């Protein structure tokens, strides 16, 4: 696959991921939404379906990694070439930004109503993660552990598949990984909202800071490093464990 295929595939796939993921959170949290108060289970399945749709769509072009942490893990494991990593991550970041913008446009009326709603809310949590309790070391550790729990099963499932740069043919592996993300959300997502993907958090956070959302509140830049650093550390640990346990 060419560098252009990698960039375009990851851009499109990550944009779809964020459109689904931020969209389900917006639907559950914003007033005047038909999905208002649908709950955490709906959010976890919405993100899982976002992974499913995004990875299926981008798999023919780029392998459907749609996550810089997964890209790093595959590079350490040896499936993805290191020289391809910048094209993956650039596509993922641009796609995440665009997906957030599309979510805002789709829910424009609901975001606009937030400026006068008596229950108006800060909106960064629709696009990016916020911890339930702000404790930097616990928040970082949570993201590390959750990303190890993501990376190890993915590598056990499709590690070494050079043909598609790490995610397998657009079939059963993608479906299983989507359910893995749902499971991580249900079991491990409570403390921090389970970023487990630096682009998923940082791209929409940048979009949130730039978009003219009424009464949007803070973009919480003081917290923004944790959902970037934690998943990258967790992916590196997961890939290291995989290489030691399964490849030596």
N, C-alpha and C positions, 0 to 999 in steps of 0.2 A: 504494500500500500504506500501511496505517496504522502509527503508531508501535507499537501493540500487536502487529501482524503481524510487524514487524521484530524486536521483542524476543523474541516466542515462537519465531519461526522460527530465529533465531540461537541461542537457548538450546537448543532441541531438537537442531539440527544440530551444534553444538559439543559437546554432551554425547555424542552418538553418535561424533563424531570422537575424543574422549578415551577413551571406553569401548573402542573398537577399538585406538587407539594405545597407551595405557597397558596395555591388556589383552595385546597381543602382547609387549610388553616384560616384563610380569610372567610370562607363559607361558614366555618364553625364559630368564629369569634366576632365578626362584624354584625352589628344590628341591621335589620332589614334584609337579612339573608335567609333564604328558605332552609338552609342547613344550620341555622343558629342553634348553639348548645348541643350539637350532635355528639360531641365528646371525643375522648382520647382514642378510642378504638377506631372511629371513623378517620381520625387524623393519621393513625399508623397505617391503615389500609390505603389511604389516599397517597401517602408517600411511597408505599410499596408498589402501587399501580403506576406511580410516576417513574420509579426505577424500571418497571416492566416495559412501559411505553418508550422511555428514553433509550434504554439499552437495546430493545428490539429494533428501533428505528436506526440507531447509529451503528449497530453491529456490522452490517455489510460494508460500511466505509472504514470504520476505525476500530472495530472490535467492541464498542459500547462500554468503555470503562467509566465514563461520565463522573469521575471522582479522582482528584489529584492524589489522594491517599492510596487508592487502588493502583493508580499508575506508578507511584513510588514503590509500592509493594511488588508489583510485577517486574519493575526494573531491578530491584534487589534480588528477586527470585530468578531472574534471567529470561523471562518471557518477552518483556518489552525492552527494546534497545534504548540505551541511555540517550543517544542522540535524538530519539523521537520524543522524549519526555517533554521538552519545552512546547512542542506543537500540541500535545495532548492537553497540557495544563492551560495554555493560552486559549484553546478552543473551549475548554470547560469553564474558564472564568468569563469569557465573553458570552457564552451561552447562558450561564447562570444570571448574569446581569440582564440579558434580554428576556429571559423567562420571568424575572421579577417585574420588568416593565409590562410585559403582556398580562401578568396577573393584575397589576394595578389598573390597566385599561379595562380588563374584563369586569372588575369590581368597582369601576370608577364611581358609579352612583352611590354605592355603599360607603366608599371612602369619603366621598363628598358629604354624605349625610353625617359622618362622624364629627363634622365641625360644629353641628348644632345639637347633636344627640346628648341628652342629659347623662347618658352612660358612656360618653366618649372615652376612648382608650388610646394609649400609646400604641403605635402600630408596628414597631420594629419586630415584635414577636411573631408577626405574620410572615415576615420575610426571612428572619434569621433567628437563631436560638437565644434563649434567655434561661438562666438556671433558676430552679425553684428556690435555692438558697445560695447566696453569693459567698462562696468560699473557694478561693482561687485554686488551692492545692487539690481539694476534693473535686472541683469541676474539671480540672485538667486530668486527674486520675480517671474520672468517669469516662471522659472522651477517649483516653488511651485504652482502657479496658474494652470499651464498646467497639473500638475499631480493630483491636486484636480479634475480638469475637466475629467481626465482619471478614477480616482478611484471611484468617486461617481456613474457614470453610470454603471461601472462594478459591483459594489456592489448591485445597484438597480436591475441589470439583473440577477446575479447569486449568490449573497450573501446568506450564509447559506446552500449552497449545499455541505454538508459534503462528499457526495459520490465521488466527483471528486476534492476535496480540492480547490474549488473556481472558476473554469472556466466553469463548466457545461459540459454536454455531448458534444462530438466533432461534433457539428451540428450548429444550428442557432446562439447560443450565441457567438461562436468563430467568425463567419462571421460578426456579428454586432459589436463586439469589434474591428475587423480589420478595419471596416469602421469608427469607432470612432477614431482610430489612424490616419487614413487619414484625417479626419476632423480636428483633433487637429493640424496636420502638416500644413494644409492649413490656418487655422484661427489663430493659436497661435504660429506657429513655426518660424515666421520671425525673432524675436529678437535674439534667441539663437540656433536655429536648433533643438529645442524640443527633448532633451535627454529623459525625462520622464522615465528613466530607468538607474539606476546606472551601471548595468552590461553592458548594451549596449554601454556605454561611456568608462568606466574604463578598461574593458577587452581588447577592441580593442586599447585603448591608450597604454596599456602595450605592446601589440603585436607590435604596430607601433614603439615603442621605441627599441624593440629587433630585429625586422626584418631588413635584409640588403637591404633596399630600397634605390636606388641611389638618392642622393640629396633630401632626404626626409624632411629636415628642422626640426624645433623644434616639440616636442611632447606636448608643452604648459602645463607643469605640474603646473604652477602657477594658471591656470584656472581650473584644473582637479577636485578640490573639489566641485565646484558649481554644475555640473551635477550629483554628487553623493548626496550631502547634500540636494539640492533643491527637487528632487523627493522623497527622504525619508521623508522629512518634509511635503511635499504636500500629500503623501499617508497617513501619520498619521493624518493630518488634515481632509482629505476626509473621512477616516474611523471613526474618531471621530464625524464628522457631521452626517454621516450615522447612527451611533449608537444612537445619540441624537434624530435625526428626525424620524427615521423609526423603532427603536427597543424599545424605552421607552414607 
